[in-house]
Amino acid sequence: MLVGANLLRRLLRSQLSADVGGTGFIITAIHHLQPQYSTTTEFSDEGNSENKKESKWFTLPPFGKTVSASELGAKLARKNHLKSAISAETSAYKTTALKWVLKCCPELPRNLVQKLFRLRQVRRESIAMEVTDDGCQVQKIQLKRVGAKDSLNIGDKIFLPISVREVPEEKHEHDCTNEESNFIRSLELYKDTAIIVLNKPPGMPVQGGIGIKWSLDELAAAWLRYDYSESPRLVHRLDRDCSGILVMGRTQMSAAILHSVFREETLGASKHDSDNEKRVLQKRYWALVVGSPRRPKGTISAPLRKVVVDDGKSDRITVFEHNNTILSSQRAITEYRVIKTSTHGFTWLELSPLTGRKHQLRVHCAEVLGTPIVGDYKYGWQAHRRLQNLAESDLRKNSNEKVAKENMLPFGLNMDSGSILEKQLRLHLHCREMILPNVSQVLQNPKSFTDDDLSKLKSLEIVAPLPSYMQKSWDILNS
């Protein structure tokens, strides 16, 4: 009878452990890693079995092998070398607690998640074996604190305070009027389930900062989310005075994949890994320059660096002349071709940057080709001094255009003034065309995406019309 009683006791204890570990903590795994809201009873917190207070937790899916955005991006860029493939495969099994929370909960503000870790309010499930008084081993579930940089193992589950469900959703109203919100939506050139492409107006910064009231990333978060829980994310950047195609990822995954594509293309060009195969990412800018290059087309390979001027008050980018100390991170490569020349001393160029350095096109045009971009007073102020009287001379005689009146758009923008007829010129640099992989097609079934599918994947071709003042300059010089 004693043996039977002990056996019955063990069975009851094992069943209790199974109930605690299998019922209270069960999470249904779903494809998109959507977090599951569940109320669980903490059997033991930090090993304190005396704590019988019921705690409620926000439970994330167990960590497992996931689709690597870096690996997909490398495949799309056709730069899936052995080294990157190995690192991507390894990274698919390793991540930190912070990265996993951000991946599973993209709607939570990053600063809030970091604060939870700092306050030690994030837990990880741990199963410990305990020996009872009668010598039986039983499993005991514990929730132990986990740090932001702690690595996770396959199957680990993370628990956040249930109070995160009560965090009010971030509002990005910015007191915009209907006219302003409609203007932001009117900038859309293309939209699918993965990306939004905008025709960025000149004069509007893409990112916020000190002294910046309006930026495209904040306005997109307010008015271009539609029915998505996540805000659009920047994939690349354009100068404030530059206009044209701006790509934003609609989800964390799509943005990460395109980040990888842009990075791989830049690294490949910097290391001269490019071959004859067609690049999957192509960017073509139109620029009106002062003067004309010696050759109608060519490739510029001139590294850039930042120098401080005006006693540290400002800085500028310039060509780095010491070739023996060039680092790959400093290389800047641009392909160019002449579109049209004008008898008035202007030339329309098509510029294709293979790398993405700050002010790359502006510096390459001004310092390497000797043809600064019209309206670029930072790198071509001497050339613009000679143009001061040009607008009032032969250009006016050969044109029926009148100087544009102030036609203000929302957010204080004006895209009509600044053509070559006016004394104050606007920067004539526009991201006219972009060819990029169809990420939405890849994300329909990312786990089954193979190298063989590359040949079947259709590219997206986006074209952005010129802003009004550049179109006027085009019409005047071609009339």
C-alpha positions in Angstrom: 0.0 0.0 0.0 2.9 2.3 0.7 4.3 1.8 -2.7 1.0 2.4 -4.3 0.5 5.6 -2.3 4.0 6.9 -3.4 3.3 6.0 -7.0 -0.1 7.8 -6.9 1.6 10.8 -5.3 4.2 10.9 -8.1 1.5 10.7 -10.8 -0.5 13.5 -9.3 2.7 15.7 -9.1 3.7 14.9 -12.6 0.2 15.7 -13.9 0.2 19.0 -11.9 3.6 20.0 -13.5 2.2 19.1 -17.0 -0.8 21.3 -16.3 1.3 24.2 -15.2 3.8 23.9 -18.0 1.4 22.8 -20.7 -1.9 24.7 -20.1 -1.0 28.0 -18.4 1.9 28.7 -20.7 0.7 27.3 -24.1 1.2 29.7 -27.0 0.0 29.0 -30.5 2.8 29.5 -32.9 1.7 31.6 -35.9 3.5 32.5 -39.1 3.9 36.2 -38.6 5.0 36.0 -34.9 2.0 38.0 -33.6 2.2 38.2 -29.8 -0.3 36.3 -27.8 -2.1 37.9 -25.0 -2.6 35.4 -22.2 -3.1 35.4 -18.5 -0.7 33.0 -16.7 -0.2 32.1 -13.1 3.4 32.4 -12.1 4.2 29.3 -10.3 7.5 30.6 -9.0 9.1 34.0 -9.6 12.9 34.1 -9.2 12.8 30.8 -7.3 10.5 32.1 -4.6 8.0 29.2 -4.3 6.3 30.9 -1.4 5.1 33.7 -3.7 1.6 32.5 -4.5 0.3 35.8 -5.8 -1.1 35.5 -9.3 0.7 37.6 -11.8 -0.4 38.4 -15.3 2.0 38.5 -18.2 2.1 39.4 -21.8 3.5 36.3 -23.4 5.5 36.3 -26.6 5.9 33.3 -29.0 8.8 31.0 -28.2 12.1 31.9 -29.9 12.9 29.7 -32.9 14.6 29.8 -36.2 13.2 32.6 -38.2 13.5 34.1 -41.7 16.7 36.2 -41.8 16.1 39.6 -43.4 19.8 40.0 -44.0 19.9 36.6 -45.8 16.9 37.4 -48.0 18.4 40.8 -48.8 21.7 39.3 -49.8 19.9 36.8 -52.0 17.9 39.5 -53.7 21.1 41.6 -54.2 22.7 38.4 -55.6 25.6 38.9 -53.2 24.9 35.8 -51.1 28.5 34.9 -50.6 29.6 31.9 -48.5 30.6 34.1 -45.6 27.4 36.1 -45.5 25.4 32.9 -45.9 27.1 31.3 -42.9 26.7 34.3 -40.7 23.0 34.6 -41.7 22.4 30.9 -41.0 24.1 31.3 -37.6 22.2 34.5 -36.8 19.0 32.7 -37.5 19.6 30.6 -34.3 20.9 33.5 -32.2 19.3 36.7 -31.0 19.1 38.9 -27.9 16.1 39.3 -25.7 15.7 43.0 -26.8 15.7 42.1 -30.5 13.2 39.3 -30.0 10.8 41.6 -28.2 11.1 44.3 -30.9 10.6 41.7 -33.6 7.5 40.3 -32.0 6.0 43.6 -30.9 6.8 46.2 -33.6 3.9 48.3 -32.4 5.6 49.0 -29.0 7.9 52.0 -28.9 11.5 51.1 -28.7 12.2 53.4 -25.8 9.4 51.7 -23.9 10.9 48.3 -24.4 14.3 49.4 -23.4 12.9 51.0 -20.3 11.2 47.7 -19.3 14.6 46.0 -19.5 16.3 48.7 -17.5 13.7 48.4 -14.8 14.2 44.6 -14.9 10.5 43.9 -15.7 11.1 41.4 -18.4 11.1 37.7 -17.6 12.2 34.5 -19.3 10.7 31.1 -18.6 13.0 28.7 -17.0 12.3 25.1 -16.0 14.1 23.8 -12.9 14.1 20.3 -11.5 13.5 19.9 -7.8 13.8 16.9 -5.5 10.9 16.4 -3.1 11.2 15.1 0.4 10.4 11.5 -0.7 13.2 11.7 -3.4 11.0 12.4 -6.4 12.1 14.8 -9.2 9.5 17.3 -10.4 9.7 20.1 -12.9 9.1 23.6 -11.6 8.5 26.5 -13.9 10.2 29.7 -12.9 10.2 33.2 -14.4 13.6 34.8 -14.1 14.7 38.2 -15.1 16.4 38.6 -18.4 18.7 41.4 -19.7 18.3 43.2 -23.0 21.6 41.7 -24.3 21.1 38.2 -23.0 21.1 35.5 -25.7 18.0 33.3 -26.2 18.0 29.6 -26.9 15.6 27.8 -29.1 12.2 27.5 -27.4 12.8 30.3 -24.9 9.7 32.3 -24.0 9.7 36.0 -23.0 7.1 37.5 -20.7 6.3 41.3 -20.5 4.2 43.0 -17.9 0.5 42.8 -18.9 0.5 46.6 -18.5 2.0 47.0 -22.0 -1.4 46.3 -23.3 -2.6 49.5 -21.7 0.1 51.7 -23.3 -1.8 54.2 -25.4 -1.1 54.0 -29.1 1.3 56.7 -30.2 -0.6 59.5 -31.9 1.1 61.4 -34.8 -1.5 64.0 -35.3 0.8 67.0 -35.5 -2.3 69.2 -35.8 -2.3 68.6 -39.5 -5.2 70.0 -41.5 -7.1 68.0 -44.1 -5.3 69.9 -46.8 -1.9 68.8 -45.3 -2.9 65.2 -44.8 -4.2 65.0 -48.4 -1.0 66.5 -49.7 1.1 63.9 -47.9 -1.1 61.1 -49.5 -0.8 62.8 -52.9 2.9 62.2 -52.8 2.4 58.4 -53.2 3.8 56.9 -56.4 3.3 53.3 -55.5 2.0 51.2 -52.6 1.8 47.4 -51.9 1.8 45.2 -48.8 5.5 45.7 -48.2 6.5 49.2 -49.3 5.3 52.8 -49.9 7.1 54.9 -52.5 6.8 58.7 -52.3 7.8 61.6 -54.6 9.6 63.6 -52.0 9.2 67.4 -52.4 12.3 69.6 -52.3 12.7 71.4 -49.1 11.2 68.8 -46.8 13.7 66.8 -44.6 13.2 63.0 -44.5 14.1 62.8 -40.8 13.3 65.0 -37.8 15.9 66.8 -35.7 16.7 70.0 -33.9 14.9 72.9 -35.4 12.8 70.7 -37.8 9.1 71.0 -37.4 8.0 68.7 -40.1 9.7 65.6 -41.5 8.5 62.9 -43.9 9.1 60.0 -41.5 6.9 61.6 -38.9 4.2 62.6 -41.4 4.2 59.2 -42.9 3.7 57.6 -39.4 0.7 59.8 -39.0 -1.0 59.6 -42.4 0.4 56.6 -44.3 -0.1 53.8 -41.9 -3.6 53.0 -43.1 -4.7 49.8 -41.5 -1.2 48.7 -40.4 -0.2 48.6 -36.8 3.4 49.6 -37.7 4.5 53.0 -39.1 6.4 53.2 -42.4 10.2 53.0 -42.0 12.8 54.8 -44.0 14.9 52.5 -46.2 17.2 55.2 -47.6 17.5 59.0 -47.5 17.5 62.0 -49.7 19.0 65.4 -49.0 16.6 68.0 -47.8 16.8 70.0 -51.0 16.8 67.0 -53.3 13.5 65.7 -54.7 12.3 62.4 -56.1 11.8 58.7 -55.2 11.8 57.8 -51.5 11.2 54.2 -50.5 9.7 53.3 -47.1 9.1 49.8 -45.7 5.6 49.2 -44.4 6.7 46.5 -41.9 9.8 45.8 -39.9 10.6 42.8 -42.1 10.2 44.6 -45.5 12.3 47.5 -44.3 15.1 45.2 -43.0 15.2 43.3 -46.3 15.5 46.5 -48.3 18.1 47.8 -45.9 20.1 44.6 -46.6 19.7 45.1 -50.4 20.9 48.7 -50.3 23.8 47.7 -48.0 24.9 44.7 -50.2 24.8 46.8 -53.4 26.9 49.5 -51.8 29.4 47.0 -50.4 29.6 45.2 -53.7 30.4 48.4 -55.5 32.9 49.5 -52.9 34.8 46.3 -53.1 34.6 46.2 -56.9 32.7 42.9 -56.8 30.4 44.0 -59.5 30.3 41.8 -62.6 28.3 42.0 -65.8 25.0 40.7 -64.4 22.3 43.2 -64.1 22.0 44.9 -60.7 18.7 44.4 -58.9 18.9 47.8 -57.4 19.3 50.8 -59.7 18.9 54.4 -58.9 18.9 57.1 -61.6 19.0 60.8 -60.8 18.5 63.7 -63.2 20.6 66.8 -62.6 21.0 70.1 -64.4 24.7 71.2 -64.2 26.7 74.2 -65.1 29.0 73.4 -68.0 29.5 70.1 -69.7 31.7 67.0 -68.9 34.6 66.2 -71.2 33.2 62.8 -72.0 29.5 62.1 -72.7 29.5 59.2 -70.3 31.7 57.5 -67.8 32.3 56.2 -64.2 33.5 58.3 -61.4 35.4 56.5 -58.6 36.5 59.1 -56.1 36.4 58.5 -52.4 34.9 61.1 -50.1 35.6 62.4 -46.6 34.1 65.0 -44.3 36.2 68.1 -43.4 35.4 70.8 -40.8 35.4 74.4 -42.0 34.7 77.9 -40.5 36.5 77.1 -37.2 34.3 74.1 -36.6 31.0 75.9 -37.3 30.2 73.8 -40.3 31.4 70.9 -42.4 31.5 69.8 -46.0 32.3 66.7 -48.0 35.3 66.6 -50.3 37.2 64.2 -52.5 39.8 62.2 -50.6 43.1 62.5 -52.5 45.4 60.1 -50.6 44.7 57.0 -52.6 47.2 54.8 -50.6 45.0 55.1 -47.5 41.6 54.7 -49.0 39.2 52.5 -47.0 36.3 50.7 -48.6 33.9 52.6 -46.4 35.2 55.9 -48.1 34.8 54.8 -51.7 32.1 56.5 -53.8 31.3 55.4 -57.3 28.9 57.1 -59.7 28.1 56.3 -63.3 26.9 59.3 -65.5 25.8 60.0 -69.0 24.8 63.2 -70.8 21.1 63.5 -71.6 21.1 66.9 -73.3 23.3 69.9 -73.7 22.2 73.5 -74.1 23.8 76.4 -75.9 23.3 78.5 -72.7 26.1 76.5 -70.9 23.9 74.0 -69.1 23.8 70.2 -69.4 21.3 67.6 -68.3 23.0 64.6 -66.7 21.7 61.2 -65.6 23.6 60.1 -62.5 23.6 56.5 -61.2 25.2 56.2 -57.8 26.5 52.7 -57.1 27.3 53.7 -53.5 25.4 55.8 -51.1 27.7 58.4 -49.6 26.6 61.7 -48.2 26.4 64.4 -50.9 28.1 62.0 -53.3 26.4 63.2 -56.5 26.9 66.9 -55.6 30.6 66.5 -54.9 31.3 64.2 -57.8 29.7 66.7 -60.2 31.4 69.8 -58.7 34.9 68.5 -57.9 35.4 65.6 -60.4 33.5 66.6 -63.5 33.9 70.3 -62.9 30.2 70.8 -63.5 28.4 71.8 -60.3 24.7 71.1 -60.0 22.5 74.2 -60.6 21.3 75.5 -57.3 24.1 73.9 -55.3 25.6 76.9 -53.7 27.5 74.8 -51.1 29.7 73.1 -53.7 29.4 75.4 -56.7 29.2 78.9 -55.4 31.9 80.2 -57.7 30.1 78.9 -60.8 26.8 80.5 -59.6 28.5 83.9 -59.3 28.9 83.8 -63.1 25.2 82.9 -63.5 23.8 85.9 -61.7 23.1 88.0 -64.8 22.2 85.0 -67.1 18.6 84.8 -66.1 18.1 88.5 -67.1 19.9 88.1 -70.5 19.5 85.6 -73.3 17.3 83.1 -71.4 14.7 85.8 -70.9 14.7 86.7 -74.6 14.2 83.1 -75.7 11.4 82.3 -73.2 7.8 83.3 -72.8 7.9 82.1 -69.2 7.3 84.6 -66.4 9.0 84.5 -63.1 6.9 82.2 -60.9 4.8 83.8 -58.3 4.7 82.4 -54.8 2.4 79.4 -54.9 2.7 78.0 -51.4 1.9 74.4 -50.7 1.2 72.8 -47.3 4.1 72.9 -44.9 5.4 76.0 -46.4 6.6 74.3 -49.6 7.0 76.0 -52.9 7.9 73.9 -56.0 7.3 76.6 -58.6 10.0 79.0 -57.9 13.7 78.4 -58.4 14.0 77.7 -62.1 16.9 79.0 -64.2 14.9 82.1 -65.0 15.2 83.3 -61.4 18.1 84.8 -59.5 17.6 82.4 -56.5 18.1 79.0 -58.0 16.8 75.8 -56.4 18.8 72.6 -56.3 18.2 70.8 -59.6 18.8 67.2 -58.4 16.0 64.7 -58.7 15.8 61.0 -58.1 14.0 60.2 -61.3 13.9 56.4 -61.5 14.5 53.4 -59.3 14.4 49.7 -60.0 14.2 47.5 -57.0 13.2 43.9 -56.0 9.5 43.1 -55.5 9.7 42.5 -51.7 6.0 41.9 -51.3 6.2 38.9 -53.7 9.1 37.5 -51.6 7.3 37.9 -48.3 4.3 36.0 -49.5 6.2 32.8 -48.6 9.7 33.8 -47.5 10.7 30.4 -46.2 10.3 28.8 -49.6 12.3 31.5 -51.4 15.3 30.0 -53.1 18.1 31.2 -55.4 16.3 29.7 -58.3 13.4 32.0 -57.8 15.5 35.1 -58.6 15.1 34.7 -62.3 11.3 34.6 -61.9 11.1 37.5 -59.5 9.8 40.7 -61.2 11.3 44.0 -60.4 9.5 47.2 -59.6 10.2 50.2 -61.8 9.3 53.5 -60.3 9.4 56.8 -62.1 8.9 60.2 -60.4 7.9 63.3 -62.4 10.1 66.4 -62.0 9.2 69.1 -59.6 7.6 72.2 -61.2 10.7 74.4 -61.2 12.9 71.7 -62.8 10.3 71.0 -65.4 10.3 74.7 -66.2 14.1 74.7 -66.6 13.8 71.6 -68.9 11.1 73.3 -71.1 13.1 76.6 -71.3 16.4 74.9 -72.3 14.6 72.7 -74.9 12.4 75.3 -76.4 
